[in-house]
Amino acid sequence: MIDLSNLKAPGWQRVVAELTAPAQDDRAYVLRLLSVLGQVSGARQAVFFSVTGQREQEQAVPEAKAELVWPVPVEGGDQASAEDRSRAVAAVMAGAGVNESTIEHVKESKSAASSAAQHRQTRVFGIGGEEQFYEGSPTRAYVLAVPIYAGLPHESAIMPLRGVATLFLDNRSRQALQTTLALVEVLAGYIFSHAAQQALHRTKAAGASLELASRLIASVNTTTGFKACSLHLVNDLARQLAVDRVALGWAHGGMGKGDRRSIKMVAISDTENVDRRMAMVQKLEAATDECLDQEQPVLYPPPPEEGPTADPVLSRAVVHAHRELAASDARLRVASFPLRVSDQDGDRVVGVVLVEAGGEGETRVELKTIELVQSALDLVSPVLVVRRSDDRNLALRAKDSLVKGGAWFVGPTHTVWKLVGVLVLVASLVVTFVKVTYRIGAPMEIRPRQQRIVSVPFDGVLFEIAPGIESGKRVEAGELLAELDTRQIRLGLIEAEAQILQYEKEADEAMKKPDLAAAQQAQAKVDQAKARRDRFAEQIEQAKLRAPIAGTIISPDIKDKVKASLKVGDELFKIADLSEVVAIARVEDRDISYIHVDQTGEVSPKSSPDREIPLVVEQIVPLAQAKEGINAFEVRAALKPEAGNAAALALMQTLRPGVEGQARFNTEKRSLLWIGARRIVDQARLWLWW
């Protein structure tokens, strides 16, 4: 028992110093206060009860639950070593429960605690349960119940009690009991000193939180880009909180309330590059996903559900992923904070900040700092949202704007799926009821309407090409193009004329003899010689190759064939009238039934696919031809640009024979659904004999 008979006694100084010293938390201070009350009062045992059910019903008796016991029960009793006692105290500080079998007269102690809590004043009870302070008959032992208030003195009257401390006292005189009661009430009031220290600490923490938020925002604003500002944020936050690691994850997924979202890690303190394939990064993402799903701070180990340090929200949070993350270190504490923003879309979570801290004396992630850190991050979140939005490309911004507009139209839940459903419905109505002109496409080639080929009339040698005759040259009908070598033919012509004179002379001599048979034979030879002469004369004339029509030479140059031997039928010149060309389209046999004469359409050459020239079908060749694995019919169409269409007329001037492109023929109007399904239905009918 501590001597407190004099205010100047060393006992008073030690008690005051102990009760005014800062405590780690409320539980540690209550255990210290319980120890002082027990020593000062000379109690055999002191017990602290938490009280539930206060102020629920004014007539109801609050329920008391033992939280702390002094002296701390140790296995082995008085024989226990100092190490065992330290281990037992550490277990109590960690929140270990109290075995009520170690409490003396537990029933009477609970009853006294409930009564003191109900009346909110100090009570003295005998072991029998009667209140003995004003009774005249003494008892062998007493239970002194002292309410322990919460909050500051001006708040104690309206706040629930922190608990009730019961002291088990041996028999003593009434005067001694009064003295003990007075001392206990005075010392119990030191709980307000602890509350004041805690309030001062919270005020300082609030100021530190505001300072932290201002520093974080200033640090973020000095950087450019979302990645850089995220890295600055986690590094500064880790330095300010003096924790082991801080990670920032950003939410991805649908913006609707019912859409599934997940976290992707974007920055980790003291880490330049984040590899999402690493097992640690995957654990961090799982823990942040857990916080995102609950949309509230998550603390592991979670606080108790009851008691002075209880937090009903944090204690009921799901912490499976956080437990797995902290499994490697028993001293590690993990806290996740949602990054919340409020805008025209309402309150939403855009990301999660995860904080890890461990080690003796380094843990700053405590229950009392959760709200302060969360407040600081709530101020930083809008800045991060702006930086994130500025870093995204135009397509993603347009997507978000579309989803926001769609949320106004179809509702905030499952917005994307609803928009897809609406679009599918609208598209179905459009393709079913909207009719457009069905256009059949086919490859086409530009050819001149009139074209002639100048070939070798007989075997011979190309003697020369007329001056100025070359590819692309405009020629007139009958103009000389080239000439074949006629020297051998002219010799044959001379020989034939000589033979004619000879055979005519022989015929005359035969007639003079007279030898009729010889004369007839000689006359036959004369006719043969005249025939050879006429053939040679005709070949000499054919040797001069002339243009059959007026037009342009569209064949390649043949200058390399001069003095070369040629065979009859070899092509030398191709002449075409380019003033009028036609389009020759190859229409597949499955589409030919939709084509008819005088049908309209358009052609687009490959050189100018954005331009069109109107056409009219003139002829359909009735025989199909197989080419490149496609059975197609040849359709000839005239190009007829409108007089006022300057672009089409200009395009006509650039068309040359051999130009390829695409021809499109206009048929009747059909629905988009019929157009899209026509080939599929036709093929199915062929397969299924439908």
C-alpha positions in Angstrom: 0.0 0.0 0.0 1.4 3.4 -1.0 1.6 6.0 1.7 -0.5 9.1 0.7 -0.9 10.6 4.2 1.0 13.7 3.1 0.9 15.6 -0.2 4.6 15.9 0.0 5.1 12.2 0.6 7.1 10.4 -2.1 4.1 8.2 -2.7 2.0 11.1 -4.0 4.7 12.3 -6.3 5.2 8.8 -7.8 1.4 8.3 -8.2 0.9 11.8 -9.9 3.9 11.2 -12.2 2.6 7.8 -13.2 -1.0 8.9 -13.8 0.1 12.0 -15.8 2.6 10.2 -18.0 1.5 9.6 -21.6 0.1 6.2 -22.3 0.3 4.2 -25.5 -3.5 3.8 -25.7 -6.6 3.8 -23.6 -6.1 0.2 -22.5 -2.6 0.8 -21.2 -3.7 3.8 -19.2 -6.7 2.0 -17.7 -4.4 -0.8 -16.6 -2.0 1.7 -15.1 -4.9 3.5 -13.3 -6.2 0.2 -12.1 -2.8 -0.7 -10.7 -2.5 2.7 -8.9 -6.0 2.4 -7.4 -5.3 -1.1 -6.2 -2.0 -0.2 -4.6 -3.3 3.1 -3.0 -6.4 1.4 -1.6 -4.5 -1.7 -0.5 -7.0 -3.9 -2.4 -6.5 -7.6 -2.8 -7.7 -7.4 -6.4 -8.8 -4.7 -8.8 -10.9 -5.4 -11.8 -11.9 -3.1 -14.7 -15.3 -3.9 -16.3 -16.6 -2.6 -19.5 -20.3 -1.8 -19.4 -22.8 -2.3 -22.2 -26.4 -1.3 -22.5 -25.9 2.2 -21.0 -28.7 4.6 -21.6 -30.7 2.1 -23.7 -33.4 1.9 -21.0 -33.2 4.1 -18.0 -34.6 1.3 -15.7 -32.5 -1.5 -17.2 -29.3 -2.6 -15.3 -26.2 -2.3 -17.5 -24.3 -5.5 -18.2 -20.7 -5.6 -16.9 -17.9 -7.6 -18.6 -14.4 -8.0 -17.1 -11.6 -6.5 -19.3 -8.6 -6.1 -17.0 -7.4 -7.6 -13.7 -4.8 -6.4 -11.3 -2.6 -8.0 -10.3 -2.3 -9.6 -13.8 -2.9 -13.3 -13.4 0.3 -15.3 -14.1 0.7 -19.1 -14.3 2.8 -20.2 -11.3 1.5 -17.4 -9.0 4.1 -15.9 -6.8 6.7 -18.4 -8.1 6.4 -17.0 -11.6 9.5 -15.4 -13.1 9.8 -11.8 -14.2 9.8 -12.9 -17.8 6.5 -14.8 -17.3 5.0 -11.7 -15.7 6.2 -9.5 -18.6 4.7 -11.9 -21.1 1.4 -11.9 -19.2 1.3 -8.1 -19.2 2.1 -8.0 -22.9 -0.8 -10.4 -23.6 -3.2 -8.2 -21.6 -2.0 -5.1 -23.6 -2.6 -7.0 -26.8 -6.2 -7.5 -25.9 -6.2 -11.0 -24.3 -9.4 -11.8 -22.6 -9.9 -12.2 -18.8 -10.6 -15.6 -17.3 -13.4 -14.8 -14.8 -12.4 -17.7 -12.7 -9.4 -15.7 -11.5 -11.6 -12.9 -10.2 -12.5 -13.1 -6.5 -16.3 -12.9 -5.8 -16.9 -12.3 -9.5 -20.7 -12.2 -9.0 -20.6 -9.5 -6.4 -18.0 -7.5 -8.4 -20.2 -7.6 -11.5 -23.2 -6.6 -9.5 -21.3 -3.7 -8.0 -20.0 -2.5 -11.4 -23.5 -2.6 -12.9 -25.0 -0.6 -10.0 -22.2 2.0 -10.1 -22.7 2.3 -13.9 -26.4 2.7 -13.5 -26.2 5.4 -10.9 -22.9 6.9 -12.4 -21.4 7.3 -8.9 -19.0 5.5 -6.6 -20.6 2.7 -4.5 -19.4 0.5 -1.7 -20.9 -3.0 -1.2 -20.4 -5.7 1.2 -19.6 -9.2 0.1 -23.2 -10.2 0.8 -24.3 -7.7 -1.9 -25.7 -5.0 0.4 -24.4 -1.5 0.2 -22.5 -1.2 3.5 -21.1 2.3 3.5 -24.0 3.7 5.5 -24.8 0.5 7.4 -23.7 0.2 11.0 -22.8 -3.5 11.0 -19.3 -4.2 9.6 -18.4 -7.0 7.2 -15.3 -9.0 6.5 -14.7 -7.5 3.0 -15.9 -4.8 0.7 -16.3 -4.2 -3.0 -15.6 -0.6 -4.0 -17.0 0.3 -7.5 -15.7 3.5 -9.1 -17.1 4.8 -12.5 -14.3 5.6 -15.0 -15.6 8.4 -17.2 -14.9 9.0 -20.9 -14.1 12.2 -22.6 -13.3 15.6 -21.1 -14.9 16.8 -17.8 -17.5 18.9 -19.6 -18.4 15.9 -21.8 -18.5 13.2 -19.1 -22.2 13.9 -18.1 -23.5 13.1 -21.6 -21.0 10.4 -22.8 -21.2 6.7 -21.8 -18.9 5.5 -19.1 -15.5 4.1 -20.2 -16.1 1.4 -17.6 -16.1 0.7 -13.8 -13.2 -0.2 -11.7 -14.0 -2.6 -8.7 -11.6 -2.9 -5.7 -11.8 -5.9 -3.4 -11.0 -4.5 0.1 -10.4 -6.4 3.3 -12.3 -5.4 6.4 -11.5 -2.0 7.7 -13.0 0.7 9.9 -15.6 3.2 8.6 -13.2 6.1 8.8 -10.5 4.2 6.9 -13.1 3.2 4.3 -14.1 6.8 3.9 -10.5 7.8 3.4 -10.0 5.1 0.9 -13.1 6.1 -1.0 -12.0 9.8 -1.2 -8.5 8.8 -2.4 -9.9 6.5 -5.0 -12.4 9.1 -6.3 -9.6 11.7 -6.6 -7.2 9.3 -8.4 -10.0 8.1 -10.7 -10.4 11.7 -11.8 -7.0 11.5 -13.4 -8.7 9.7 -16.3 -9.6 13.3 -17.5 -5.9 14.1 -17.7 -5.5 11.2 -20.0 -8.6 12.3 -22.0 -7.1 15.8 -22.3 -3.8 14.4 -23.5 -5.7 12.3 -26.1 -7.7 15.4 -27.2 -4.5 17.4 -27.5 -3.0 14.5 -29.5 -6.0 14.4 -31.8 -5.9 18.1 -32.3 -2.2 17.9 -33.2 -3.0 14.9 -35.5 -5.8 16.9 -37.2 -3.4 19.8 -37.8 -0.8 17.3 -39.0 -3.4 15.8 -41.3 -4.2 19.1 -42.9 -0.6 19.9 -43.2 -0.1 16.4 -44.8 -2.9 17.0 -47.3 -1.4 20.4 -48.3 2.0 18.9 -48.7 0.7 16.0 -50.8 -1.3 18.4 -53.0 1.6 20.7 -53.4 3.9 17.7 -54.3 1.3 16.4 -56.9 0.9 19.8 -58.5 4.7 20.2 -59.1 4.7 17.1 -61.3 3.4 16.5 -64.8 1.6 13.3 -65.7 -0.4 10.9 -63.7 2.4 8.3 -63.2 4.8 11.0 -61.9 2.3 12.5 -59.5 1.3 9.0 -58.2 4.9 8.2 -57.4 5.4 11.5 -55.6 2.3 10.9 -53.7 3.2 7.4 -52.3 6.8 8.5 -51.6 5.7 11.6 -49.7 3.0 9.7 -47.8 5.4 7.0 -46.8 7.9 9.6 -45.5 5.3 11.6 -43.7 3.7 8.6 -41.9 7.1 6.9 -41.4 5.7 3.6 -42.7 7.4 0.7 -44.5 5.4 0.9 -47.8 2.7 2.9 -49.5 1.0 1.6 -52.7 -1.5 3.4 -54.9 -4.0 1.4 -57.1 -6.5 2.9 -59.6 -9.9 1.5 -60.2 -10.7 0.1 -63.7 -14.0 -1.2 -65.0 -17.6 0.0 -65.4 -18.7 3.3 -64.0 -22.1 2.0 -63.0 -22.8 0.9 -59.5 -23.5 -2.7 -60.5 -20.5 -3.0 -62.8 -17.6 -5.1 -61.7 -14.5 -3.1 -61.0 -10.9 -4.0 -60.1 -7.7 -2.3 -58.9 -4.5 -2.0 -61.0 -1.4 -1.0 -59.1 0.1 2.2 -60.5 2.7 3.3 -58.0 4.6 1.8 -55.0 6.8 3.8 -52.8 10.5 3.6 -53.6 9.7 1.5 -56.7 10.2 3.0 -60.1 8.5 0.3 -62.2 5.6 -1.8 -61.1 5.5 -5.4 -62.6 2.0 -6.7 -62.1 3.3 -10.3 -62.6 5.1 -10.2 -59.2 3.5 -12.1 -56.4 3.7 -9.2 -54.0 2.0 -6.8 -56.5 -0.8 -9.4 -57.0 -1.3 -9.5 -53.2 -1.4 -5.7 -53.0 -4.0 -5.6 -55.8 -6.1 -8.3 -54.0 -6.0 -6.3 -50.8 -6.9 -3.1 -52.6 -9.7 -4.9 -54.4 -11.0 -5.9 -51.0 -11.1 -2.3 -49.9 -12.7 -1.2 -53.2 -15.5 -3.7 -52.9 -16.4 -2.5 -49.4 -15.9 1.2 -50.2 -14.6 1.9 -46.7 -11.2 1.9 -44.9 -9.9 -1.5 -43.9 -7.5 -2.1 -41.0 -5.7 -5.3 -40.2 -5.5 -6.5 -37.5 -9.0 -5.2 -37.1 -10.0 -3.4 -33.9 -12.3 -5.1 -31.3 -16.1 -4.9 -31.6 -16.4 -3.8 -28.0 -14.4 -1.9 -25.5 -12.8 1.6 -25.4 -10.9 1.0 -28.6 -13.9 -0.6 -30.4 -14.9 0.5 -33.9 -18.1 -1.2 -35.2 -17.3 -0.4 -38.9 -13.7 -1.4 -39.0 -14.1 -4.5 -36.8 -16.7 -6.0 -39.2 -14.7 -5.3 -42.4 -13.6 -8.3 -44.5 -9.8 -8.7 -44.2 -9.0 -12.0 -45.9 -6.7 -10.5 -48.5 -5.1 -8.1 -45.9 -4.5 -11.1 -43.7 -2.7 -12.9 -46.5 -0.7 -9.8 -47.3 0.5 -9.5 -43.6 1.1 -13.2 -43.2 4.8 -12.9 -43.7 5.3 -10.7 -40.6 3.3 -11.0 -37.4 4.1 -7.3 -36.5 2.9 -6.0 -39.8 -0.2 -3.7 -39.8 -2.0 -3.0 -43.0 -4.5 -0.2 -43.7 -6.3 0.5 -47.0 -8.0 3.9 -47.7 -10.4 4.4 -50.6 -9.9 7.5 -52.7 -13.3 9.0 -52.7 -14.6 11.9 -55.0 -17.9 13.6 -55.2 -19.0 15.1 -58.5 -22.0 15.2 -60.8 -21.9 11.4 -60.9 -22.3 11.2 -57.1 -20.0 9.7 -54.6 -17.6 7.1 -56.0 -14.3 5.4 -55.3 -11.6 6.0 -57.9 -8.7 4.2 -56.3 -7.2 2.8 -53.1 -4.1 3.7 -51.1 -2.6 0.9 -49.1 -0.2 1.5 -46.1 2.0 -1.1 -44.5 3.8 -0.5 -41.2 5.6 -2.8 -38.8 8.4 -3.0 -36.3 8.7 -1.8 -32.7 8.0 1.9 -32.3 7.5 2.5 -36.0 3.8 1.6 -36.4 1.8 4.7 -37.2 -1.2 2.9 -38.7 -3.4 3.2 -35.6 -7.1 3.4 -35.2 -7.0 7.0 -34.2 -5.1 8.0 -37.4 -7.4 6.2 -39.8 -9.9 9.1 -40.0 -7.2 11.7 -40.3 -5.4 10.0 -43.1 -8.7 9.3 -44.9 -9.6 13.0 -44.6 -6.2 14.0 -46.1 -6.7 11.6 -49.0 -10.2 12.8 -49.7 -8.6 16.2 -50.4 -6.0 14.7 -52.7 -8.4 12.4 -54.7 -9.9 15.2 -56.9 -6.4 16.3 -58.0 -5.5 12.7 -59.0 -8.8 12.3 -60.9 -7.9 15.5 -62.9 -4.4 14.2 -63.6 -5.7 10.8 -64.6 -8.2 12.3 -67.0 -5.6 14.6 -68.6 -3.3 11.7 -69.3 -5.9 9.6 -71.2 -6.3 9.7 -74.9 -9.3 11.3 -76.7 -11.0 7.9 -77.3 -11.1 7.0 -73.6 -12.4 10.4 -72.7 -15.1 10.1 -75.4 -16.0 6.6 -74.0 -16.4 8.0 -70.5 -18.5 10.9 -71.7 -20.7 8.4 -73.6 -21.1 6.2 -70.6 -22.0 9.2 -68.4 -24.6 10.3 -70.9 -25.9 6.8 -71.2 -26.1 6.6 -67.4 -28.4 9.6 -67.5 -30.5 7.9 -70.1 -30.7 4.2 -68.9 -29.7 4.6 -65.2 -26.4 4.3 -63.3 -26.4 0.5 -62.9 -25.0 -1.8 -65.6 -24.8 1.2 -67.9 -22.7 -0.4 -70.6 -24.9 -3.5 -70.9 -28.0 -1.4 -71.1 -26.6 0.8 -73.8 -25.5 -2.2 -75.7 -29.1 -3.6 -75.4 -30.6 -0.3 -76.6 -28.2 -0.2 -79.5 -29.0 -3.8 -80.5 -32.7 -3.1 -80.3 -32.4 0.0 -82.5 -30.1 -1.8 -84.9 -32.6 -4.7 -85.2 -35.4 -2.3 -86.0 -33.3 -0.4 -88.5 -32.1 -3.6 -90.4 -35.6 -5.0 -90.4 -37.7 -2.1 -91.5 -35.3 0.3 -93.3 -35.1 -0.5 -97.0 -32.3 0.7 -99.3 -31.3 -0.1 -102.9 -29.7 -3.4 -103.2 -26.4 -3.0 -105.2 -24.6 -5.9 -106.8 -20.8 -5.4 -107.1 -18.5 -6.9 -109.6 -15.0 -6.3 -110.8 -14.8 -4.3 -114.1 -12.3 -3.3 -116.7 -12.4 -0.3 -119.1 -12.2 -1.2 -122.8 -12.7 0.9 -125.9 -15.9 0.4 -127.7 -14.1 0.2 -131.1 -10.8 -1.6 -131.4 -8.8 -3.1 -134.3 -5.7 -5.3 -134.4 -3.1 -5.0 -137.3 -1.4 -8.3 -137.7 1.2 -9.8 -140.1 -0.6 -10.8 -143.4 2.1 -13.4 -144.4 5.4 -14.7 -143.2 8.1 -12.2 -143.8 10.5 -9.6 -142.4 9.5 -6.2 -140.9 11.3 -3.8 -143.2 10.6 -0.5 -141.5 8.1 1.5 -139.4 6.6 4.6 -140.7 8.0 7.8 -139.3 6.3 9.0 -136.1 4.4 5.7 -135.5 4.7 4.8 -131.8 2.6 3.8 -128.9 0.0 6.5 -128.0 0.2 8.1 -131.5 -3.1 9.2 -133.0 -3.5 7.9 -136.6 -6.1 8.3 -139.3 -7.9 5.5 -141.3 -5.6 4.3 -144.1 -2.5 5.9 -142.7 0.7 3.9 -143.3 2.0 2.2 -140.1 4.8 -0.1 -141.3 6.1 -2.0 -144.3 7.3 -5.6 -144.7 10.3 -6.5 -146.8 9.0 -7.2 -150.4 12.3 -7.8 -152.3 11.8 -11.5 -152.6 8.2 -11.0 -153.5 9.1 -8.5 -156.3 11.7 -11.0 -157.7 8.9 -13.6 -157.7 6.7 -11.1 -159.5 9.3 -10.5 -162.2 9.8 -14.2 -162.6 6.1 -14.8 -162.9 5.8 -12.1 -165.7 8.7 -13.7 -167.6 7.1 -17.1 -167.4 3.9 -15.6 -168.7 5.7 -14.3 -171.9 7.5 -17.6 -172.3 4.4 -19.8 -171.9 2.4 -17.4 -174.3 5.1 -17.8 -176.9 5.0 -21.6 -176.5 1.3 -21.5 -176.9 1.5 -19.5 -180.2 4.1 -21.9 -181.6 1.9 -24.9 -180.7 -1.1 -23.3 -182.5 1.0 -22.8 -185.7 2.1 -26.4 -186.0 -0.9 -27.0 -185.2 -0.5 -29.0 -182.0 -3.7 -28.4 -180.0 -2.7 -30.4 -176.9 0.6 -28.6 -176.6 -1.2 -25.3 -177.0 -3.6 -26.1 -174.3 -0.8 -27.2 -171.9 1.1 -24.0 -172.6 -2.0 -21.9 -172.0 -2.5 -23.6 -168.6 1.0 -22.6 -167.6 0.3 -19.1 -168.7 -2.8 -19.0 -166.4 -0.7 -20.4 -163.5 2.0 -17.8 -164.0 -0.6 -15.0 -164.1 -2.1 -16.3 -160.8 1.4 -16.2 -159.1 1.9 -12.7 -160.5 -1.4 -11.5 -159.1 -0.6 -13.1 -155.7 2.8 -11.4 -155.6 1.2 -8.1 -156.5 -1.4 -8.5 -153.7 1.4 -9.3 -151.2 3.3 -6.3 -152.2 0.2 -4.2 -151.5 -0.5 -6.1 -148.2 3.1 -5.4 -147.2 2.1 -1.8 -146.6 0.4 -2.1 -143.2 -2.2 0.7 -142.9 -4.5 1.8 -140.0 -8.0 0.2 -140.4 -9.7 2.9 -138.4 -9.0 6.3 -137.0 -7.8 6.1 -133.4 -4.8 5.8 -131.0 -2.2 3.1 -131.0 -2.5 1.4 -127.7 -0.1 -1.5 -128.3 3.5 -1.4 -127.1 6.3 -0.2 -129.4 7.6 -2.7 -132.0 10.9 -0.9 -132.9 12.8 -3.9 -131.6 11.1 -6.1 -134.3 12.5 -4.2 -137.3 14.4 -6.6 -139.6 13.0 -9.5 -137.6 11.2 -12.5 -139.1 7.5 -12.5 -138.4 4.9 -15.2 -138.7 1.5 -14.7 -140.3 -1.0 -13.5 -137.7 1.6 -12.0 -135.3 0.1 -8.8 -133.7 1.9 -5.6 -134.6 -0.5 -2.8 -133.8 -3.6 -2.4 -131.7 -5.6 0.7 -132.6 -8.6 1.9 -130.5 -11.0 4.8 -130.6 -10.6 6.3 -127.2 -13.3 8.8 -127.6 -15.8 6.3 -126.3 -15.1 3.5 -123.8 -17.3 0.9 -122.1 -17.1 -1.0 -118.8 -16.8 -4.8 -119.0 -18.0 -6.3 -115.7 -17.7 -9.9 -114.6 -20.9 -10.7 -112.6 -21.0 -13.9 -110.7 -23.6 -16.5 -111.7 -25.3 -16.2 -108.4 -26.0 -12.5 -109.0 -26.7 -12.5 -112.8 -30.4 -13.0 -112.3 -30.6 -9.4 -110.8 -28.9 -7.9 -113.9 -30.9 -6.8 -117.0 -30.4 -4.6 -120.0 -30.9 -0.8 -119.5 -30.1 -1.3 -115.7 -28.3 1.6 -114.1 -25.3 1.7 -111.8 -21.9 3.3 -111.2 -18.3 2.4 -111.7 -15.4 3.5 -109.6 -11.8 3.0 -110.9 -9.1 1.9 -108.5 -7.2 5.1 -109.2 -10.1 7.2 -107.9 -12.3 5.0 -105.7 -14.0 8.0 -104.2 -15.5 9.0 -107.5 -18.3 7.5 -109.5 -19.4 7.5 -113.2 -23.0 6.5 -114.0 -23.4 3.5 -116.3 -26.2 1.8 -118.3 -26.2 -2.0 -119.1 -26.1 -2.6 -122.9 -25.4 -6.3 -123.3 -25.2 -9.4 -121.3 -23.1 -12.2 -122.9 -25.2 -15.3 -122.4 -22.3 -17.7 -121.9 -20.5 -17.8 -118.5 -16.8 -18.2 -118.4 -14.8 -19.7 -115.5 -11.8 -17.6 -114.5 -9.8 -17.8 -111.2 -12.2 -20.2 -109.7 -15.3 -18.0 -110.3 -18.0 -18.7 -112.9 -19.0 -15.2 -114.2 -20.9 -13.6 -117.0 -19.6 -10.7 -119.0 -21.8 -7.6 -118.8 -21.1 -4.6 -121.2 -22.2 -1.2 -119.9 -21.9 2.2 -121.4 -20.5 5.1 -119.3 -22.9 8.0 -119.4 -21.9 10.8 -117.1 -24.3 13.7 -116.7 -23.6 16.9 -118.5 -23.5 18.9 -115.3 -21.3 16.5 -113.4 -17.9 18.1 -114.0 -16.1 15.6 -111.7 -17.4 12.6 -113.7 -16.6 14.2 -117.0 -13.1 15.0 -115.8 -12.7 11.4 -114.6 -13.9 10.1 -118.0 -11.0 11.9 -119.7 -8.5 10.0 -117.5 -9.8 6.6 -118.2 -7.6 4.4 -120.4 -8.1 0.9 -121.7 -7.2 -1.7 -119.1 -8.1 0.4 -116.1 -9.7 -1.8 -113.4 -12.2 -1.0 -110.7 -15.5 -1.9 -109.2 -18.9 -1.8 -110.9 -22.1 -1.5 -108.8 -25.5 -2.3 -110.4 -28.7 -0.9 -108.8 -31.5 -3.4 -108.2 -34.8 -3.1 -106.3 -35.0 -1.9 -102.7 -34.6 -4.4 -100.0 -34.3 -4.3 -96.2 -30.9 -4.3 -94.6 -31.6 -7.7 -93.0 -32.5 -9.3 -96.3 -29.3 -7.8 -97.9 -27.1 -9.1 -95.1 -28.7 -12.6 -95.0 -29.3 -13.2 -98.7 -26.0 -15.0 -99.5 -26.2 -17.0 -96.2 -29.7 -18.1 -97.0 -28.9 -19.0 -100.6 -25.9 -21.1 -99.5 -28.0 -22.8 -96.8 -30.6 -23.7 -99.4 -28.0 -25.2 -101.6 -26.6 -27.3 -98.7 -29.9 -28.3 -97.2 -32.0 -28.6 -100.4 -34.4 -26.2 -98.9 
